[in-house]
Amino acid sequence: MPADAEALKRLVGEAAAELVENDMVVGLGTGSTANCLIDSLGERVRNGLRFIGIPTSKRSEERARALGITIEGFDRHDRIDLCIDGADEIARGSLHLVKGLGGALLREKIVAAASDRMVVVADESKLVDHLGTHAPVPVEISSFGWESTVRQLAQLGARPTPRRDRDGVLFVTDGGNMIVDCAFAPIEDPPTLEASIRAIVGVFECGLFISRAECALVAGPDGVVRIDRG
Protein backbone atom coordinates (compact mmCIF):
# COMPACT_ATOMS: atom_id res chain seq x y z
CA MET A 1 0.00 0.00 0.00
CA PRO A 2 1.22 3.58 -0.59
CA ALA A 3 2.81 5.27 2.42
CA ASP A 4 3.60 8.81 1.22
CA ALA A 5 1.15 11.57 2.14
CA GLU A 6 -0.09 12.34 -1.38
CA ALA A 7 -0.69 8.70 -2.17
CA LEU A 8 -2.66 8.28 1.06
CA LYS A 9 -4.81 11.29 0.20
CA ARG A 10 -5.57 9.85 -3.23
CA LEU A 11 -6.39 6.49 -1.66
CA VAL A 12 -8.89 7.90 0.84
CA GLY A 13 -10.33 10.28 -1.76
CA GLU A 14 -11.10 7.34 -4.01
CA ALA A 15 -12.70 5.43 -1.13
CA ALA A 16 -14.89 8.38 -0.14
CA ALA A 17 -16.00 8.97 -3.74
CA GLU A 18 -17.55 5.51 -3.72
CA LEU A 19 -20.05 6.70 -1.07
CA VAL A 20 -21.71 9.05 -3.58
CA GLU A 21 -24.78 7.66 -5.34
CA ASN A 22 -26.86 8.87 -8.25
CA ASP A 23 -29.11 11.88 -7.58
CA MET A 24 -27.44 12.79 -4.29
CA VAL A 25 -26.72 16.36 -3.21
CA VAL A 26 -23.15 16.30 -1.93
CA GLY A 27 -21.17 18.86 0.05
CA LEU A 28 -17.69 19.12 -1.44
CA GLY A 29 -14.97 20.02 1.04
CA THR A 30 -11.88 22.16 0.69
CA GLY A 31 -8.21 21.24 0.97
CA SER A 32 -5.71 18.82 -0.46
CA THR A 33 -7.55 15.65 0.58
CA ALA A 34 -10.87 17.08 -0.62
CA ASN A 35 -9.17 17.81 -3.95
CA CYS A 36 -8.42 14.11 -4.30
CA LEU A 37 -12.07 13.35 -3.55
CA ILE A 38 -13.23 15.84 -6.20
CA ASP A 39 -10.82 14.36 -8.74
CA SER A 40 -12.18 10.87 -8.05
CA LEU A 41 -15.75 12.11 -8.35
CA GLY A 42 -14.89 13.76 -11.64
CA GLU A 43 -13.74 10.40 -12.96
CA ARG A 44 -16.97 8.77 -11.76
CA VAL A 45 -18.98 11.50 -13.49
CA ARG A 46 -17.19 10.71 -16.73
CA ASN A 47 -18.29 7.11 -16.20
CA GLY A 48 -21.95 8.07 -15.75
CA LEU A 49 -22.47 9.15 -12.12
CA ARG A 50 -25.09 11.91 -11.69
CA PHE A 51 -25.10 14.10 -8.58
CA ILE A 52 -25.21 17.74 -7.49
CA GLY A 53 -22.28 19.30 -5.69
CA ILE A 54 -22.42 22.19 -3.21
CA PRO A 55 -18.80 23.31 -2.69
CA THR A 56 -17.37 24.90 0.44
CA SER A 57 -15.02 27.28 -1.38
CA LYS A 58 -14.44 28.98 -4.69
CA ARG A 59 -11.37 26.78 -5.20
CA SER A 60 -13.37 23.59 -4.82
CA GLU A 61 -16.12 24.97 -7.06
CA GLU A 62 -13.65 25.78 -9.83
CA ARG A 63 -12.03 22.35 -9.59
CA ALA A 64 -15.37 20.54 -9.63
CA ARG A 65 -16.76 22.52 -12.57
CA ALA A 66 -13.60 21.85 -14.58
CA LEU A 67 -14.19 18.12 -14.07
CA GLY A 68 -17.79 18.26 -15.26
CA ILE A 69 -19.46 18.08 -11.84
CA THR A 70 -22.81 19.88 -11.67
CA ILE A 71 -22.71 22.69 -9.10
CA GLU A 72 -25.77 24.26 -7.48
CA GLY A 73 -26.50 26.18 -4.27
CA PHE A 74 -28.81 26.50 -1.31
CA ASP A 75 -31.25 28.44 -3.45
CA ARG A 76 -32.05 25.09 -5.08
CA HIS A 77 -31.59 22.69 -2.16
CA ASP A 78 -32.73 22.86 1.47
CA ARG A 79 -30.64 19.91 2.62
CA ILE A 80 -27.50 18.04 1.62
CA ASP A 81 -27.51 14.24 1.59
CA LEU A 82 -23.82 13.78 2.28
CA CYS A 83 -20.94 16.12 3.11
CA ILE A 84 -17.39 14.83 2.58
CA ASP A 85 -14.54 16.98 3.84
CA GLY A 86 -11.03 16.78 5.22
CA ALA A 87 -9.79 17.76 8.67
CA ASP A 88 -6.65 19.13 10.26
CA GLU A 89 -7.12 17.07 13.41
CA ILE A 90 -9.52 14.23 14.32
CA ALA A 91 -10.03 13.29 17.96
CA ARG A 92 -10.12 9.55 18.49
CA GLY A 93 -13.43 8.34 19.91
CA SER A 94 -15.50 11.53 19.70
CA LEU A 95 -14.49 12.43 16.13
CA HIS A 96 -14.48 16.09 17.15
CA LEU A 97 -12.50 17.99 14.52
CA VAL A 98 -10.24 20.94 13.94
CA LYS A 99 -10.81 22.34 10.46
CA GLY A 100 -10.08 25.54 8.60
CA LEU A 101 -6.38 25.63 7.83
CA GLY A 102 -7.48 25.75 4.19
CA GLY A 103 -9.25 29.04 4.87
CA ALA A 104 -12.88 27.97 4.32
CA LEU A 105 -14.10 27.07 7.80
CA LEU A 106 -17.28 29.21 7.84
CA ARG A 107 -18.55 27.81 4.56
CA GLU A 108 -17.44 24.32 5.60
CA LYS A 109 -19.49 24.53 8.79
CA ILE A 110 -22.54 25.92 6.96
CA VAL A 111 -22.42 22.95 4.59
CA ALA A 112 -21.81 20.46 7.41
CA ALA A 113 -24.74 21.85 9.42
CA ALA A 114 -27.07 21.48 6.42
CA SER A 115 -26.02 17.87 5.78
CA ASP A 116 -27.79 14.70 6.84
CA ARG A 117 -24.41 12.95 7.09
CA MET A 118 -20.82 14.13 7.31
CA VAL A 119 -17.88 11.89 6.49
CA VAL A 120 -14.39 13.18 7.20
CA VAL A 121 -11.44 11.97 5.14
CA ALA A 122 -7.80 12.12 6.18
CA ASP A 123 -4.55 10.26 6.48
CA GLU A 124 -3.61 8.71 9.82
CA SER A 125 -1.32 11.61 10.79
CA LYS A 126 -4.46 13.67 11.56
CA LEU A 127 -5.60 11.36 14.40
CA VAL A 128 -4.94 12.77 17.88
CA ASP A 129 -5.97 12.01 21.45
CA HIS A 130 -6.68 15.69 22.15
CA LEU A 131 -7.48 18.48 19.71
CA GLY A 132 -4.88 21.22 19.68
CA THR A 133 -2.01 18.76 19.80
CA HIS A 134 -0.60 19.72 16.40
CA ALA A 135 -2.96 22.23 14.78
CA PRO A 136 -4.17 25.67 15.89
CA VAL A 137 -7.88 26.39 15.95
CA PRO A 138 -8.73 28.77 13.07
CA VAL A 139 -11.30 31.43 13.95
CA GLU A 140 -13.05 33.47 11.25
CA ILE A 141 -13.64 37.04 12.41
CA SER A 142 -14.80 40.44 11.19
CA SER A 143 -12.08 42.67 9.81
CA PHE A 144 -13.68 45.59 11.66
CA GLY A 145 -12.32 45.77 15.19
CA TRP A 146 -10.22 42.67 14.67
CA GLU A 147 -7.60 43.83 17.15
CA SER A 148 -10.21 43.82 19.94
CA THR A 149 -11.45 40.38 18.89
CA VAL A 150 -7.90 39.01 18.96
CA ARG A 151 -7.40 40.34 22.49
CA GLN A 152 -10.56 38.57 23.64
CA LEU A 153 -9.41 35.31 22.06
CA ALA A 154 -6.15 35.64 23.99
CA GLN A 155 -8.16 35.94 27.21
CA LEU A 156 -9.47 32.40 26.56
CA GLY A 157 -5.89 31.11 26.77
CA ALA A 158 -5.10 31.20 23.06
CA ARG A 159 -1.94 32.37 21.41
CA PRO A 160 -3.69 34.11 18.49
CA THR A 161 -1.93 34.86 15.22
CA PRO A 162 -3.76 36.73 12.44
CA ARG A 163 -3.26 34.73 9.27
CA ARG A 164 -1.32 36.36 6.44
CA ASP A 165 -0.67 35.35 2.86
CA ARG A 166 2.75 34.73 1.36
CA ASP A 167 3.22 38.47 0.80
CA GLY A 168 2.53 39.26 4.44
CA VAL A 169 -0.92 40.71 3.74
CA LEU A 170 -3.77 39.75 6.06
CA PHE A 171 -5.55 36.69 4.64
CA VAL A 172 -9.10 37.26 3.36
CA THR A 173 -11.63 34.44 3.10
CA ASP A 174 -14.10 33.91 0.27
CA GLY A 175 -16.62 35.75 2.45
CA GLY A 176 -14.33 38.75 2.93
CA ASN A 177 -13.42 37.95 6.54
CA MET A 178 -10.16 37.46 8.44
CA ILE A 179 -8.84 34.30 10.05
CA VAL A 180 -6.95 34.15 13.33
CA ASP A 181 -5.08 30.92 14.08
CA CYS A 182 -5.38 30.25 17.81
CA ALA A 183 -2.85 27.88 19.38
CA PHE A 184 -4.09 26.26 22.57
CA ALA A 185 -2.58 23.65 24.83
CA PRO A 186 -4.21 20.27 24.14
CA ILE A 187 -7.93 20.96 24.50
CA GLU A 188 -9.61 19.01 27.29
CA ASP A 189 -13.17 20.26 26.68
CA PRO A 190 -13.73 21.12 22.99
CA PRO A 191 -17.51 21.74 23.25
CA THR A 192 -17.06 24.33 26.01
CA LEU A 193 -14.20 26.03 24.16
CA GLU A 194 -16.24 26.19 20.96
CA ALA A 195 -19.10 27.88 22.82
CA SER A 196 -16.72 30.36 24.47
CA ILE A 197 -15.10 31.32 21.15
CA ARG A 198 -18.42 31.74 19.36
CA ALA A 199 -19.73 33.95 22.20
CA ILE A 200 -17.16 36.66 21.37
CA VAL A 201 -18.67 39.52 19.38
CA GLY A 202 -16.80 39.76 16.10
CA VAL A 203 -16.38 36.00 15.70
CA PHE A 204 -18.33 34.47 12.83
CA GLU A 205 -17.29 30.84 13.38
CA CYS A 206 -14.47 28.71 14.73
CA GLY A 207 -12.74 25.63 13.39
CA LEU A 208 -13.90 23.31 16.16
CA PHE A 209 -16.44 20.94 14.60
CA ILE A 210 -18.18 19.23 17.50
CA SER A 211 -20.18 16.03 16.91
CA ARG A 212 -20.50 16.80 13.20
CA ALA A 213 -18.79 13.76 11.67
CA GLU A 214 -20.67 10.47 11.49
CA CYS A 215 -17.49 8.59 10.65
CA ALA A 216 -13.95 9.07 9.42
CA LEU A 217 -12.23 7.34 6.55
CA VAL A 218 -8.55 7.25 7.49
CA ALA A 219 -5.78 6.13 5.15
CA GLY A 220 -2.61 4.45 6.36
CA PRO A 221 0.05 2.15 4.95
CA ASP A 222 -2.34 -0.82 5.25
CA GLY A 223 -5.22 0.86 3.45
CA VAL A 224 -8.35 2.81 4.39
CA VAL A 225 -10.05 2.21 7.75
CA ARG A 226 -13.53 3.43 8.72
CA ILE A 227 -13.79 4.86 12.24
CA ASP A 228 -17.29 5.45 13.60
CA ARG A 229 -18.04 8.06 16.23
CA GLY A 230 -17.97 6.56 19.70
HELIX and SHEET records of a PDB file:
HELIX    1   1 ALA A    5  ALA A   17  1                                  13    
HELIX    2   2 SER A   32  ARG A   46  1                                  15    
HELIX    3   3 LYS A   58  ALA A   66  1                                   9    
HELIX    4   4 LEU A  105  ALA A  113  1                                   9    
HELIX    5   5 GLU A  124  LYS A  126  5                                   3    
HELIX    6   6 TRP A  146  GLN A  155  1                                  10    
HELIX    7   7 PRO A  190  ARG A  198  1                                   9    
SHEET    1   A 7 THR A  70  ILE A  71  0                                        
SHEET    2   A 7 PHE A  51  PRO A  55  1                                        
SHEET    3   A 7 MET A  24  LEU A  28  1                                        
SHEET    4   A 7 LEU A  82  ASP A  85  1                                        
SHEET    5   A 7 MET A 118  ASP A 123  1                                        
SHEET    6   A 7 CYS A 215  GLY A 220  1                                        
SHEET    7   A 7 GLY A 223  ASP A 228 -1                                        
SHEET    1   B 4 LEU A 127  VAL A 128  0                                        
SHEET    2   B 4 GLU A  89  ALA A  91  1                                        
SHEET    3   B 4 LEU A  97  VAL A  98 -1                                        
SHEET    4   B 4 LEU A 208  PHE A 209 -1                                        
SHEET    1   C 4 ARG A 159  PRO A 162  0                                        
SHEET    2   C 4 MET A 178  ALA A 183 -1                                        
SHEET    3   C 4 VAL A 137  ILE A 141 -1                                        
SHEET    4   C 4 VAL A 203  CYS A 206 -1                                        
END                                                                             
